[in-house]
Amino acid sequence: MLHSPLRTIVLLGLSGGLSFFTSAAEPTLRVADSLAVDGVPPIPLAIVEAASQYANSRPSLLVDWHPMRREILIGTRFAETVQVHLVRQPGGARTQLTFFPEPVSSASFEPTKGEFLVLTKSVGGNEFDQLYRFDFATGKTSLLTDGTSRNSAPVWSPSGKQVVYSSTRRTKADTDIWVMNPRDPKSDRLVAENKGGGWAAVDWSPDEKNLLVLEYVSANETYLWLFDVASGARTPLTPAEPGAKETVNYDQARFAKDGSGVFLTTDKGSEFERLAFLDLSTKKLTFANPGAAKWDVDALALSKDGRHLAYTTNEDGVSVLRIVEAKGFREIATPKLDGPGVISALHWNSNGTEIGFSFASARSPNDVYSYQLTSGKVERWTEGETGGLDPQSFSQSELIHWKSFDDLSIGGFLYRPSDRFKGKRPVVINIHGGPEAQARPGYLSATNYYLNELGVAVIYPNVRGSSGYGKTYLARDNGYRRFETYRDVEALLDWIKQQPNLDAERVMVTGGSYGGHMTLAIAAFFSDRIRCSLPVVGISNLVTFLKNTESYRRDLRRVEYGDERDPDMNLFLERIAPLNSADKIKAPMLVVQGRNDPRVPFTEAEQIVSTLKKQGTPVWYILGKDEGHGFRKKVNSDYQFYATILFMQRFLLN
C-alpha cells in the first residue's frame, strides 16, 4: 500500500532482492517468483533507479531490556525480513541474533538472567504464530507450541519460571489460556477453555496464583477477569452493570506490585480512555485525572519495582509521554522529544530507573530512545536509515478539518508536496484500516517519494469510526451506519475542490484492510470523482468477508460490521457491497493482496478483479504468494512500490 504514518508496528519489515532483465527496448524489473502479477505492465528500470532510495528506510522497534545489563533487543531489518537484534549501548552497533526467512513477530528475554529468548513467528503471513525458544549458548531455536494453532505473544510470570499465552489449539476458533515453562515444553498445559476469539491473558498476580485476562468483544466493549492458575476458575472484575446504557472498554491492565489492585485505562463514565486504579477488594476505580478527559491514554507501562507508571496520551494524533508515581499518580516527568510524532513500545528496565520506547516523526523512522528518571536524560539508541535522503526534505503534517454531510467535523493530516512543484497538485487520499484505528503523524517512508518527486499531496483522513476522538465517534460507523463513513470521504472530495493548491480533477484513493474496503466503496459509489484507486487487502463484500475470514475473528468482526446471518442486515450489507456496484467502477484500479491473508481472504480481491476484467475496467493485480495481510517481505514490497509509481504516472498525473 502507499506507506501510512499510522501503521501499528509489531515487528513489521520491508526487504530486498530485486532483479532485472533487459530487452532491446528498455531495461525492466523482473517479477519475483513470490508474486503473481496480472495486467501490470513491465516496470521500467528507470523507475527503480529514481525511487530505490525511498524504499530503503529502516525503522527500529524496542522489543525488550536485558534483565541484568543495560542492553536492549530491537526489531529491525537488514535483509529480507525483520529480525531480532541486540544493541549494547545508546548509538551502538546492531548485532543480528535471528536469521529466519519469515519475520519475527515478538521476542522477550528470559527475565532472570537473559539466557534465552522466547519469540513468536508465523509462515507466509498467515499470522498463526508459534512460540519458540532461542538459546544464546547454542544458537539453536526450538518449537514450543503445536505448530498449527494461532498463539499470542507470551507474558512472563514474576519469577520468570512460566509464561502464559492464548491459543486456538482446541477448536481453531476459541482463544484458550495456556501456561508453560519454556525450559520444559512438556509442561505446557491448558488453564481454561473460553468461548470466542477475544480472550488474552495480560498479566500475572505477584504471587503467581492468578492471571489477569481481558475479554475483547469490540473496540467499545471489553471486560477484565481473574483466572485461577491452578483450577482455571474465573472471577469477573468488571462485569456489565444491569441496565447500563454505556458499554465500557478496559485496556492496558497491569497488577500493582503488592497485588492490591490493577492499573488500567478505561472509558467508563467518559468519552476517552483515562488512567485508573481498580482496587480488588472494593472494586472501586480511582482516576488519575478525575475531571473530563480530552484525549485517550493509549499506552501504559508499570516499572518492575511498581513505583512508577509511564503512559502516553494521544493528543489529536500526537503522542505525549508522561511519568507518574504509581501511588497517587503524581506527575514527575514529561520527557521532551524532537518534534511531534508517535510513541510506541514502552518498556521499563529491570530496576525501574529507565523507560525505553520507540518514536517516529515525519522526518525520522521509528527509532529507540530511553529516559532516565534520575538524570532526566533522553538518549537515542538507534538511528534509522532514510535511504541516504535528507530527512529535512520530508513534508511535515498539517492538521485539517472538514464538515461531512451531517455537519460532523472530520479531521485528518495533509502532507503538501515540495515547493518546487507549482500549480494545483494531484491528491492521494490514504484511508487507514481498522476501522478502529487512527491516522497519526508518523514516518511516511516511501510515500515521501510521491511528495518530493511526483509533486503529489497526500491526505490521511480520520473518518467516523476512527479511534482517538472518543467512543461515540468510534461507534458512528457500526452496522447500518456503514455508508455514512463513505460519505465522509465524499465530503473530503468537496473540501479538496475548495482548496486553491489542490487538484480535485486528479485524485487517487488508496488504503489497506478496512481502508482497502473504503477504497473500493469510494471507487464504486463516487467513481466519477476520482482518477484511479489502489485497494490493498481490501474487503469487496462484507457478507463474503464475514463468511470466509478466519473463525477466531468472525464474531468479533460481526460486532463492528453487522451479522450477515440476520436477513435484514444481510440485505443492507449486500446493497452497500462495492462488488455489487462494480458496474459503476470506471476509474482504473490496482489491487494488492496476500494469498495467505487470514483476515481478508484473497477471494475478496479475486472476485473484484474478475468482475472488473469482465466489464472492461482497467485493473492491475499483484498477489503475494508468500504474504498475508499486507506485504512484509522486501522483494514483494518493493515491487508493489514501483508498480504504484507506474500506476500513478499512467492514471493520476496525466
C-alpha positions as CSV (number, residue, x, y, z in Angstrom):
1,M,0.0,0.0,0.0
2,L,1.0,3.6,0.0
3,H,3.0,3.7,3.2
4,S,1.0,5.0,6.0
5,P,2.2,7.0,9.1
6,L,-0.1,5.2,11.4
7,R,0.8,1.5,10.9
8,T,0.9,-0.3,14.2
9,I,4.3,-1.7,14.2
10,V,4.8,-5.1,15.8
11,L,8.0,-6.3,14.1
12,L,7.0,-5.4,10.6
13,G,9.5,-5.3,7.8
14,L,10.4,-4.5,4.3
15,S,13.3,-6.2,2.4
16,G,15.4,-6.6,-0.8
17,G,16.3,-8.9,-3.6
18,L,15.0,-7.3,-6.9
19,S,16.4,-8.4,-10.2
20,F,16.1,-7.0,-13.7
21,F,16.1,-8.2,-17.3
22,T,17.0,-6.1,-20.3
23,S,15.0,-6.1,-23.6
24,A,16.0,-4.4,-26.8
25,A,13.6,-1.6,-26.0
26,E,14.1,-0.8,-22.3
27,P,15.5,-2.5,-19.1
28,T,12.6,-3.6,-16.9
29,L,12.1,-5.1,-13.4
30,R,11.8,-8.9,-13.2
31,V,8.8,-10.2,-11.4
32,A,9.8,-12.3,-8.4
33,D,8.7,-15.9,-8.2
34,S,6.9,-14.9,-4.9
35,L,4.4,-12.8,-6.9
36,A,1.6,-13.5,-9.3
37,V,1.0,-10.4,-11.5
38,D,-1.9,-9.8,-13.8
39,G,-2.3,-6.7,-16.0
40,V,0.7,-4.9,-14.6
41,P,2.9,-3.6,-17.5
42,P,6.7,-4.1,-17.3
43,I,8.1,-1.7,-14.8
44,P,11.0,0.4,-16.4
45,L,14.3,0.1,-14.6
46,A,14.3,3.9,-14.7
47,I,11.6,3.9,-12.0
48,V,13.6,1.7,-9.8
49,E,16.7,3.8,-10.2
50,A,14.8,7.0,-9.4
51,A,12.9,5.7,-6.4
52,S,15.0,3.0,-4.7
53,Q,16.4,5.3,-2.0
54,Y,12.9,5.9,-0.8
55,A,12.3,2.1,-0.5
56,N,15.3,1.7,1.8
57,S,14.4,3.4,5.1
58,R,15.0,1.2,8.1
59,P,12.9,1.7,11.3
60,S,13.7,0.0,14.7
61,L,11.3,-1.0,17.4
62,L,12.2,-1.6,21.0
63,V,11.4,-5.2,22.0
64,D,12.9,-5.7,25.5
65,W,15.6,-4.8,28.0
66,H,18.2,-7.3,29.2
67,P,17.3,-8.3,32.8
68,M,20.9,-7.8,34.1
69,R,22.7,-5.4,31.7
70,R,22.0,-2.1,30.1
71,E,21.3,-3.7,26.7
72,I,18.2,-3.9,24.6
73,L,16.5,-6.1,21.9
74,I,15.2,-4.3,18.9
75,G,13.3,-5.5,15.8
76,T,14.8,-4.2,12.5
77,R,15.6,-5.4,9.0
78,F,19.0,-5.8,7.3
79,A,17.9,-8.4,4.7
80,E,14.6,-9.8,3.6
81,T,12.6,-9.6,6.8
82,V,12.6,-8.0,10.3
83,Q,14.7,-10.0,12.8
84,V,15.8,-9.6,16.4
85,H,19.0,-7.6,17.1
86,L,21.0,-6.8,20.2
87,V,22.1,-3.2,21.0
88,R,24.6,-2.9,23.8
89,Q,24.6,0.9,24.4
90,P,23.0,4.0,23.0
91,G,24.2,4.5,19.5
92,G,25.8,1.1,19.5
93,A,26.0,-1.4,16.6
94,R,23.1,-3.6,15.9
95,T,24.0,-7.3,16.3
96,Q,21.6,-9.6,14.5
97,L,20.5,-12.6,16.6
98,T,17.9,-14.3,14.4
99,F,18.1,-15.2,10.7
100,F,14.8,-16.6,9.7
101,P,13.2,-16.3,6.3
102,E,10.0,-15.2,8.0
103,P,9.7,-12.0,10.1
104,V,9.8,-12.3,13.9
105,S,6.5,-11.0,15.5
106,S,7.6,-10.7,19.1
107,A,10.5,-11.6,21.4
108,S,11.4,-11.3,25.1
109,F,14.4,-12.2,27.3
110,E,14.1,-14.9,29.9
111,P,13.6,-12.4,32.7
112,T,16.1,-13.7,35.4
113,K,19.5,-14.0,33.6
114,G,18.6,-13.4,30.0
115,E,20.0,-16.8,28.9
116,F,17.4,-17.4,26.1
117,L,14.6,-15.6,24.2
118,V,11.1,-16.7,23.7
119,L,9.9,-15.4,20.3
120,T,6.9,-15.8,18.0
121,K,6.7,-16.0,14.2
122,S,4.4,-17.4,11.6
123,V,4.8,-18.6,8.0
124,G,3.9,-16.8,4.8
125,G,1.9,-14.1,6.5
126,N,-0.7,-16.5,7.9
127,E,-0.5,-15.0,11.4
128,F,-0.7,-18.4,13.0
129,D,2.2,-17.5,15.3
130,Q,4.1,-20.3,17.1
131,L,6.3,-19.9,20.3
132,Y,10.0,-20.7,20.0
133,R,12.9,-20.7,22.4
134,F,16.1,-19.3,21.1
135,D,19.2,-20.3,23.2
136,F,22.2,-18.0,23.3
137,A,24.6,-20.8,24.3
138,T,23.9,-22.9,21.2
139,G,22.2,-20.5,18.8
140,K,19.5,-23.2,18.3
141,T,15.8,-22.5,18.1
142,S,13.2,-24.9,19.5
143,L,9.5,-25.0,18.7
144,L,7.4,-24.8,21.9
145,T,3.8,-25.0,20.6
146,D,2.0,-27.4,18.4
147,G,2.9,-25.9,15.0
148,T,-0.6,-25.4,13.7
149,S,-2.6,-23.2,16.0
150,R,-2.6,-19.4,16.4
151,N,-0.8,-18.4,19.6
152,S,-0.4,-15.0,21.2
153,A,2.9,-13.4,22.4
154,P,3.7,-14.8,25.9
155,V,3.6,-13.0,29.2
156,W,6.3,-14.0,31.7
157,S,5.5,-14.7,35.4
158,P,7.2,-12.5,38.0
159,S,9.6,-15.4,38.9
160,G,10.5,-16.0,35.3
161,K,9.6,-19.6,35.6
162,Q,6.4,-19.6,33.4
163,V,4.7,-17.9,30.5
164,V,1.0,-17.5,29.8
165,Y,-0.4,-17.2,26.3
166,S,-3.7,-17.7,24.5
167,S,-4.1,-20.4,21.8
168,T,-6.7,-21.6,19.2
169,R,-5.3,-25.1,19.6
170,R,-8.5,-26.7,20.9
171,T,-11.1,-25.6,18.4
172,K,-9.2,-23.3,15.9
173,A,-11.7,-20.6,16.8
174,D,-11.7,-20.1,20.6
175,T,-8.7,-18.5,22.4
176,D,-8.0,-20.6,25.4
177,I,-5.5,-19.8,28.2
178,W,-2.3,-21.9,28.4
179,V,0.7,-21.9,30.8
180,M,4.2,-23.3,30.1
181,N,7.7,-23.4,31.4
182,P,9.7,-22.6,28.3
183,R,12.6,-24.6,29.7
184,D,10.4,-27.7,29.5
185,P,7.9,-27.6,26.7
186,K,6.2,-30.8,28.1
187,S,5.0,-28.6,31.0
188,D,2.6,-26.9,28.6
189,R,-1.0,-27.1,30.0
190,L,-4.5,-25.8,29.4
191,V,-5.6,-23.5,32.2
192,A,-9.1,-22.5,31.0
193,E,-11.3,-23.0,28.0
194,N,-13.0,-20.0,26.6
195,K,-15.8,-19.3,24.1
196,G,-14.8,-16.8,21.4
197,G,-11.7,-15.4,19.9
198,G,-11.2,-12.3,22.0
199,W,-9.5,-13.7,25.2
200,A,-6.0,-12.8,26.2
201,A,-4.0,-13.1,29.4
202,V,-2.2,-9.8,30.1
203,D,-0.5,-10.2,33.5
204,W,0.2,-12.4,36.4
205,S,-0.5,-11.6,40.0
206,P,2.6,-11.1,42.1
207,D,2.1,-14.5,43.9
208,E,1.6,-16.1,40.5
209,K,-1.7,-17.7,41.7
210,N,-4.0,-15.6,39.4
211,L,-4.0,-14.3,35.8
212,L,-5.4,-11.0,34.6
213,V,-7.4,-11.9,31.5
214,L,-9.0,-9.5,29.0
215,E,-12.1,-10.4,27.1
216,Y,-12.5,-8.4,23.9
217,V,-16.0,-8.1,22.5
218,S,-15.5,-5.0,20.4
219,A,-13.5,-1.7,20.3
220,N,-16.2,-0.3,22.6
221,E,-16.7,-3.2,24.9
222,T,-14.1,-5.3,26.9
223,Y,-14.1,-7.0,30.3
224,L,-11.4,-7.9,32.8
225,W,-11.4,-11.3,34.7
226,L,-9.3,-13.0,37.3
227,F,-8.4,-16.6,36.3
228,D,-7.1,-19.0,39.0
229,V,-3.9,-20.6,37.6
230,A,-4.3,-23.9,39.3
231,S,-8.1,-24.5,38.7
232,G,-9.0,-22.2,35.8
233,A,-11.8,-20.8,37.9
234,R,-12.7,-17.2,36.8
235,T,-14.0,-14.2,38.7
236,P,-15.3,-11.1,36.8
237,L,-13.5,-7.9,37.8
238,T,-15.6,-5.5,35.6
239,P,-18.9,-7.1,35.0
240,A,-21.6,-5.4,32.9
241,E,-23.9,-3.4,35.1
242,P,-27.6,-4.4,34.8
243,G,-29.4,-1.7,32.8
244,A,-26.3,0.2,32.0
245,K,-26.7,2.5,28.9
246,E,-23.0,2.6,28.1
247,T,-20.6,-0.1,27.0
248,V,-17.2,0.2,28.6
249,N,-13.7,-0.5,27.4
250,Y,-10.9,-1.6,29.6
251,D,-7.3,-1.9,28.4
252,Q,-3.6,-1.8,29.3
253,A,-4.2,-3.7,32.6
254,R,-1.3,-4.5,35.0
255,F,-1.3,-5.8,38.6
256,A,0.1,-3.4,41.2
257,K,3.3,-4.7,42.8
258,D,1.6,-5.6,46.0
259,G,-1.3,-7.3,44.3
260,S,-3.9,-5.0,45.9
261,G,-5.3,-3.7,42.6
262,V,-4.9,-3.2,38.9
263,F,-3.7,-0.2,36.9
264,L,-5.6,0.2,33.7
265,T,-7.1,2.5,31.1
266,T,-10.9,2.8,30.7
267,D,-13.5,5.0,29.1
268,K,-16.0,4.2,31.9
269,G,-18.0,7.4,32.5
270,S,-16.1,9.3,29.8
271,E,-15.7,9.6,26.1
272,F,-12.0,8.9,26.4
273,E,-9.6,6.4,27.9
274,R,-8.4,7.5,31.3
275,L,-5.7,6.2,33.6
276,A,-7.2,4.5,36.6
277,F,-6.6,2.1,39.5
278,L,-9.0,-0.7,40.3
279,D,-9.0,-1.7,44.0
280,L,-9.5,-5.5,44.0
281,S,-11.1,-5.6,47.5
282,T,-13.7,-2.8,46.9
283,K,-13.8,-2.9,43.0
284,K,-13.6,0.9,43.2
285,L,-12.0,2.8,40.4
286,T,-9.7,5.8,41.2
287,F,-8.8,8.0,38.3
288,A,-5.5,9.8,37.7
289,N,-7.5,12.8,36.4
290,P,-11.0,12.8,37.9
291,G,-12.2,15.5,35.5
292,A,-13.4,15.1,32.0
293,A,-10.6,13.7,29.7
294,K,-9.9,15.4,26.4
295,W,-7.6,12.7,24.9
296,D,-7.1,9.0,25.2
297,V,-4.4,7.4,27.2
298,D,-3.2,4.8,24.7
299,A,-0.2,3.1,26.2
300,L,0.8,2.2,29.8
301,A,3.8,0.6,31.4
302,L,4.4,-0.2,35.1
303,S,8.0,-0.2,36.3
304,K,9.3,-3.6,37.6
305,D,9.6,-2.2,41.1
306,G,6.0,-1.0,41.0
307,R,6.9,2.6,41.9
308,H,6.3,4.4,38.6
309,L,4.0,4.4,35.6
310,A,4.8,5.7,32.2
311,Y,1.9,6.4,29.8
312,T,1.2,8.2,26.6
313,T,-1.7,10.4,25.7
314,N,-2.9,10.7,22.1
315,E,-3.5,14.4,21.6
316,D,-5.0,14.9,18.1
317,G,-2.8,12.1,16.9
318,V,0.4,13.3,18.5
319,S,1.9,11.3,21.4
320,V,2.9,12.9,24.7
321,L,4.8,10.8,27.2
322,R,4.2,11.2,30.9
323,I,5.7,9.5,34.0
324,V,3.9,9.5,37.3
325,E,4.3,7.9,40.8
326,A,2.1,4.8,40.8
327,K,0.8,5.6,44.3
328,G,-1.3,8.8,43.9
329,F,-0.5,9.4,40.2
330,R,1.7,12.4,41.0
331,E,3.3,13.5,37.7
332,I,7.1,13.7,37.9
333,A,8.3,14.0,34.3
334,T,7.2,14.8,30.8
335,P,10.2,13.9,28.5
336,K,10.6,16.3,25.6
337,L,11.2,14.8,22.1
338,D,12.3,16.3,18.8
339,G,9.0,17.5,17.2
340,P,5.5,16.0,17.0
341,G,5.4,12.2,16.4
342,V,4.1,8.9,17.7
343,I,5.5,6.9,20.6
344,S,5.1,3.1,21.0
345,A,6.6,0.1,22.7
346,L,7.0,1.4,26.2
347,H,9.4,-0.9,28.3
348,W,11.0,-0.3,31.7
349,N,14.4,-1.7,32.5
350,S,14.7,-4.2,35.3
351,N,15.5,-1.8,38.1
352,G,12.8,0.7,37.2
353,T,15.1,3.7,36.6
354,E,14.9,4.0,32.9
355,I,11.9,3.8,30.4
356,G,12.6,2.8,26.8
357,F,10.3,3.5,23.9
358,S,10.2,3.9,20.1
359,F,9.5,7.2,18.5
360,A,8.6,8.1,14.9
361,S,8.0,11.5,13.3
362,A,7.6,12.8,9.8
363,R,11.4,13.2,9.5
364,S,12.5,10.1,11.4
365,P,11.6,6.5,11.1
366,N,10.9,4.6,14.3
367,D,13.9,4.8,16.5
368,V,14.6,3.6,20.1
369,Y,15.1,6.1,22.9
370,S,15.3,5.9,26.7
371,Y,14.6,8.4,29.5
372,Q,16.5,8.1,32.8
373,L,14.5,9.2,35.9
374,T,17.5,10.2,38.0
375,S,19.2,12.4,35.4
376,G,16.2,13.4,33.2
377,K,18.4,12.5,30.2
378,V,16.9,11.3,26.9
379,E,19.2,9.1,24.9
380,R,18.9,7.8,21.4
381,W,19.8,4.1,21.0
382,T,19.3,3.7,17.2
383,E,19.3,6.0,14.2
384,G,17.2,4.6,11.4
385,E,18.4,5.0,7.9
386,T,16.4,7.1,5.4
387,G,18.0,5.6,2.3
388,G,20.6,8.3,2.3
389,L,18.0,11.0,1.8
390,D,18.0,14.3,3.8
391,P,15.0,13.9,6.2
392,Q,14.7,17.7,6.4
393,S,13.3,17.5,2.9
394,F,10.4,15.4,4.1
395,S,7.0,17.1,4.4
396,Q,5.6,17.8,7.9
397,S,1.9,17.1,8.6
398,E,-0.8,19.7,8.6
399,L,-3.9,19.1,10.7
400,I,-7.1,19.7,8.7
401,H,-10.8,19.5,9.3
402,W,-13.9,19.5,7.1
403,K,-17.7,19.1,7.6
404,S,-19.4,16.0,6.5
405,F,-22.9,15.6,5.1
406,D,-24.5,15.7,8.6
407,D,-22.3,18.7,9.7
408,L,-20.0,16.3,11.7
409,S,-16.4,17.7,11.8
410,I,-13.9,15.2,10.4
411,G,-10.2,15.6,10.8
412,G,-7.1,14.3,9.1
413,F,-3.5,15.1,8.2
414,L,-2.4,16.8,4.9
415,Y,1.1,16.5,3.6
416,R,2.0,19.0,0.9
417,P,4.5,18.3,-1.9
418,S,7.8,20.0,-2.4
419,D,7.6,23.8,-3.0
420,R,9.3,23.3,-6.4
421,F,6.0,22.0,-7.8
422,K,3.7,24.8,-8.9
423,G,0.0,24.9,-9.7
424,K,-2.7,22.7,-8.4
425,R,-1.3,19.4,-7.2
426,P,-2.8,15.9,-7.6
427,V,-4.0,14.3,-4.4
428,V,-3.8,10.8,-2.9
429,I,-6.3,10.0,-0.2
430,N,-4.9,7.2,2.0
431,I,-7.5,5.7,4.3
432,H,-6.4,3.8,7.4
433,G,-7.5,0.2,8.3
434,G,-9.2,-1.0,11.4
435,P,-11.8,0.6,11.2
436,E,-10.8,1.1,14.9
437,A,-7.5,2.9,14.1
438,Q,-6.3,6.4,13.5
439,A,-4.1,8.2,11.0
440,R,-1.2,9.8,13.0
441,P,1.8,12.0,12.1
442,G,4.5,9.3,12.0
443,Y,7.0,8.5,9.3
444,L,5.8,8.3,5.7
445,S,8.5,6.0,4.5
446,A,8.2,5.5,0.7
447,T,5.3,7.9,0.5
448,N,7.9,10.7,0.6
449,Y,8.7,9.8,-3.0
450,Y,5.2,10.8,-4.1
451,L,5.5,14.1,-2.3
452,N,9.1,15.0,-3.2
453,E,9.5,13.6,-6.7
454,L,6.0,13.4,-8.2
455,G,4.5,16.5,-6.6
456,V,1.5,14.8,-5.2
457,A,-0.2,15.9,-2.0
458,V,-1.3,13.1,0.4
459,I,-4.2,13.3,2.9
460,Y,-4.8,10.8,5.7
461,P,-8.4,11.2,6.9
462,N,-9.8,10.0,10.2
463,V,-13.4,9.3,9.1
464,R,-16.1,8.4,11.6
465,G,-15.3,5.1,13.3
466,S,-11.7,6.1,13.8
467,S,-10.2,5.8,17.3
468,G,-8.7,8.8,19.2
469,Y,-11.8,11.0,19.2
470,G,-14.0,9.4,21.8
471,K,-16.1,6.3,22.0
472,T,-19.2,8.0,20.4
473,Y,-17.1,8.9,17.3
474,L,-15.7,5.3,17.4
475,A,-19.1,3.7,17.1
476,R,-20.5,6.1,14.5
477,D,-19.9,3.7,11.6
478,N,-21.2,0.5,13.2
479,G,-23.8,-1.7,11.5
480,Y,-26.4,0.2,9.5
481,R,-24.3,3.4,9.6
482,R,-21.6,2.0,7.4
483,F,-22.4,4.1,4.3
484,E,-22.1,7.3,6.4
485,T,-18.3,6.8,6.6
486,Y,-18.1,6.6,2.8
487,R,-19.8,10.0,2.7
488,D,-17.1,11.4,4.9
489,V,-14.7,10.9,2.1
490,E,-17.2,12.3,-0.4
491,A,-17.2,15.5,1.8
492,L,-13.4,15.4,1.7
493,L,-13.5,15.4,-2.1
494,D,-15.7,18.6,-1.8
495,W,-13.1,20.1,0.6
496,I,-10.3,19.4,-1.9
497,K,-12.3,21.2,-4.6
498,Q,-12.3,24.3,-2.5
499,Q,-8.5,24.4,-2.0
500,P,-6.6,26.6,-4.4
501,N,-3.5,24.4,-4.5
502,L,-5.1,21.0,-4.8
503,D,-6.5,19.5,-8.0
504,A,-9.9,17.9,-7.4
505,E,-9.8,16.6,-11.0
506,R,-6.8,14.4,-10.2
507,V,-7.5,12.3,-7.1
508,M,-6.4,8.7,-6.2
509,V,-7.9,6.8,-3.3
510,T,-6.0,4.1,-1.5
511,G,-5.9,2.2,1.8
512,G,-5.2,-1.2,3.4
513,S,-7.5,-3.7,5.0
514,Y,-10.6,-1.8,6.0
515,G,-9.0,1.2,4.2
516,G,-9.0,-1.1,1.2
517,H,-12.7,-1.7,1.6
518,M,-13.2,2.1,1.9
519,T,-11.2,2.5,-1.3
520,L,-13.4,0.0,-3.1
521,A,-16.5,1.7,-1.8
522,I,-15.3,5.2,-3.0
523,A,-14.4,3.7,-6.4
524,A,-17.9,2.2,-6.7
525,F,-20.1,5.0,-5.3
526,F,-18.1,8.1,-6.3
527,S,-16.3,6.8,-9.3
528,D,-16.8,10.0,-11.3
529,R,-14.9,12.0,-8.7
530,I,-11.6,10.0,-8.8
531,R,-9.0,9.2,-11.4
532,C,-7.9,5.8,-10.0
533,S,-7.8,3.7,-6.9
534,L,-5.5,1.2,-5.1
535,P,-7.1,-1.1,-2.6
536,V,-4.6,-3.3,-0.6
537,V,-6.0,-6.4,1.1
538,G,-9.5,-4.8,0.8
539,I,-12.9,-6.2,1.5
540,S,-15.1,-6.2,-1.6
541,N,-18.2,-7.6,0.0
542,L,-18.7,-7.6,3.8
543,V,-21.0,-10.6,3.5
544,T,-18.5,-12.9,1.8
545,F,-15.8,-11.5,4.1
546,L,-17.6,-12.4,7.2
547,K,-18.3,-15.9,5.9
548,N,-14.7,-16.5,4.9
549,T,-12.5,-14.7,7.4
550,E,-10.7,-16.9,10.0
551,S,-13.2,-18.4,12.5
552,Y,-11.4,-16.9,15.6
553,R,-12.2,-13.4,14.1
554,R,-15.7,-13.8,12.7
555,D,-17.8,-12.9,15.7
556,L,-15.6,-10.1,16.7
557,R,-16.0,-8.5,13.2
558,R,-19.7,-9.0,13.3
559,V,-20.0,-6.7,16.2
560,E,-18.5,-3.9,14.1
561,Y,-19.9,-4.6,10.6
562,G,-23.2,-6.4,11.5
563,D,-24.2,-10.0,11.5
564,E,-24.7,-11.2,7.9
565,R,-26.8,-14.1,9.2
566,D,-29.6,-11.7,10.0
567,P,-31.7,-11.3,6.8
568,D,-32.2,-7.5,7.1
569,M,-28.5,-6.9,7.8
570,N,-27.5,-9.3,5.0
571,L,-29.7,-7.3,2.6
572,F,-28.1,-4.0,3.8
573,L,-24.6,-5.3,3.5
574,E,-25.2,-6.7,0.0
575,R,-26.7,-3.3,-1.0
576,I,-23.5,-1.4,0.0
577,A,-21.0,-4.0,-1.2
578,P,-18.6,-2.5,-3.7
579,L,-18.6,-5.8,-5.6
580,N,-22.3,-5.5,-6.2
581,S,-21.9,-2.0,-7.6
582,A,-18.8,-2.8,-9.6
583,D,-20.5,-1.8,-12.8
584,K,-20.1,1.8,-11.6
585,I,-16.3,1.5,-11.3
586,K,-14.9,3.1,-14.3
587,A,-11.6,4.5,-13.0
588,P,-8.5,2.2,-13.3
589,M,-7.7,0.1,-10.2
590,L,-4.5,-1.6,-8.9
591,V,-5.4,-4.4,-6.5
592,V,-2.8,-5.8,-4.0
593,Q,-3.4,-9.0,-2.0
594,G,-1.6,-11.6,0.1
595,R,-2.5,-15.2,-0.8
596,N,-2.3,-16.4,2.9
597,D,-4.2,-13.5,4.4
598,P,-6.2,-14.8,7.4
599,R,-8.1,-11.6,8.0
600,V,-9.2,-10.6,4.5
601,P,-9.3,-13.8,2.4
602,F,-7.7,-13.5,-1.1
603,T,-11.0,-14.3,-2.6
604,E,-12.1,-10.8,-1.8
605,A,-9.6,-9.5,-4.2
606,E,-10.1,-12.2,-6.8
607,Q,-13.8,-11.5,-7.1
608,I,-13.4,-7.8,-7.7
609,V,-10.6,-8.3,-10.2
610,S,-12.6,-10.9,-12.1
611,T,-15.6,-8.6,-12.2
612,L,-13.7,-5.6,-13.4
613,K,-11.9,-7.6,-16.1
614,K,-15.1,-8.9,-17.5
615,Q,-16.6,-5.5,-17.8
616,G,-13.5,-3.9,-19.3
617,T,-12.4,-1.6,-16.4
618,P,-8.6,-1.3,-16.4
619,V,-7.3,-3.4,-13.5
620,W,-3.8,-4.4,-12.4
621,Y,-3.4,-7.2,-9.9
622,I,-0.5,-8.1,-7.6
623,L,-0.8,-11.3,-5.5
624,G,1.9,-12.1,-2.9
625,K,2.1,-15.9,-2.8
626,D,4.0,-15.9,0.5
627,E,2.3,-12.9,2.1
628,G,-0.7,-12.3,4.3
629,H,-2.3,-9.1,5.5
630,G,0.0,-6.8,3.6
631,F,3.4,-7.3,2.2
632,R,6.2,-7.8,4.8
633,K,9.0,-9.1,2.6
634,K,11.1,-6.5,0.8
635,V,11.2,-8.1,-2.6
636,N,7.4,-8.0,-2.7
637,S,7.0,-4.7,-1.0
638,D,9.5,-3.1,-3.4
639,Y,7.7,-4.4,-6.4
640,Q,4.4,-3.0,-5.1
641,F,6.1,0.4,-4.5
642,Y,7.5,0.6,-8.1
643,A,4.2,-0.7,-9.6
644,T,2.4,2.0,-7.7
645,I,4.6,4.7,-9.1
646,L,4.0,3.4,-12.7
647,F,0.2,3.3,-11.9
648,M,0.2,6.9,-10.7
649,Q,2.2,8.0,-13.7
650,R,-0.3,6.4,-16.1
651,F,-3.5,7.3,-14.4
652,L,-3.2,10.1,-11.8
653,L,-0.5,12.5,-13.1
654,N,-1.6,12.9,-16.7
